[in-house]
């Protein structure tokens, strides 16, 4: 055990003392937020402002279709229609002319056939759909008038029904639509992070083993420690590295959620006289505050506990496989034939977990979160929705037993493979090493 501790300590300190590790750990969340902001700015920068001149021969649409920050309607006289169309190609200040014909005897089908949008350049698909939507909105109102239905009656008919959901399994708390969305987002985020980090750190263990094997450093190390101790030291050392990063990120996330939940709400209350322009500017912060509030209402201690336990067990389970692969081959090219056995179950668990949003307690979600090969990602995907304690306990127990068994098998392969050179490993060879 002392040798395992020393190797674990060396592996851990070697990684965390690197400047790249410190920078990545502290800056990764900020980089992700910044990356999202850059993507948002890119979409914003690519937005176009379209100016459309409208020839309204019916006299119905003026005053009813409104301009916005992306689309500007300019109504012109019907007598100028031919002249406007003729000079459109040379008019760089206008993007198009919308010709709306007269509506004879409420014949809207004929009106649709004769409506034209003449453009002098390409316009975006969303711009065209906005124009269609604006025209359709006015026509809809006219059809309603023809039926003799008042606008207030229609608004009452179109009024959406809001269903209040009370969760008796969660202290009778109300689950709003936002809460469902937050649970789904958190579920997918935790599952994806676990999936990626198990693969990333598992591959790191495999490459570390392979590098020491190729450099023949392992021959010197093996003279002082047992192969199993070396393997476990490497796995546990990298495990602590990953755990350190997660603890830092979880702490930063909780502090950020608390700040959004309290900081922006106090700013909002300080707005004098309900200044509408200021309130509009705070729409994004309002959403962020609501999201953070919904996050803090979840059972975070249980979520964090389950996340850490299943990540650690899942990581040790799959890292044992990766360590065995690294010891059994001589170069990275040969690892490809074996890494598929580690990636496929995780991938199956991840894609299967996408269905959990609609039915987290269904049979697929249950079995994916119980079977050890898929439970590290599936149980983490289910936990924001709430999972019975007995299922969590059963899943942890099965995963723990399977992890111990996998460590035993990996140790048998590692013991023989780490000192084997020039012998291409096959499944038949691996089976002989396990039985030996």
Buried (B, 14 or more C-beta within 10 A) or exposed (E): EEBBEBBBBEBBEBBBEEEEBEEEBBEBBEEEEEEEEEEEEEEEEEEEEBBBBBBBBBEBBEEEBEEEEEBBBEBBEBEEBEEBBEEBEEBEEBBBBBBBBBBEEEEEEBBEEEBEBBBBEEBBEEBBEBBEEBBEEBBEBBEBEEEEEEEEEBEEEEEEEEEEEEEEEBEEBEBBEEBBEBBBBBBBBBBBBBBEBBBEBBBBBBBBBBEBBEEEEBEEBBEEBEBBBBBBBBBBBBBBBBBBBBEBBBEBBBEBBEEBBEBBBEEBEEBEEEEEEBEEEBEEBEEBBBBBBBBEBBBBEBBBEBBBBBBBBBBBBBBBBBBBBBBBBBEBEBBEBBBEEBBEBBBBBBEBBEBBBEEBEEEBBBEBBBBBBBBBBBBBBBBBBBBEEEBBEBBBEBBBEBBEEBBEBBBBBBBBBBBBEEEEBEEEBBEEBBEE
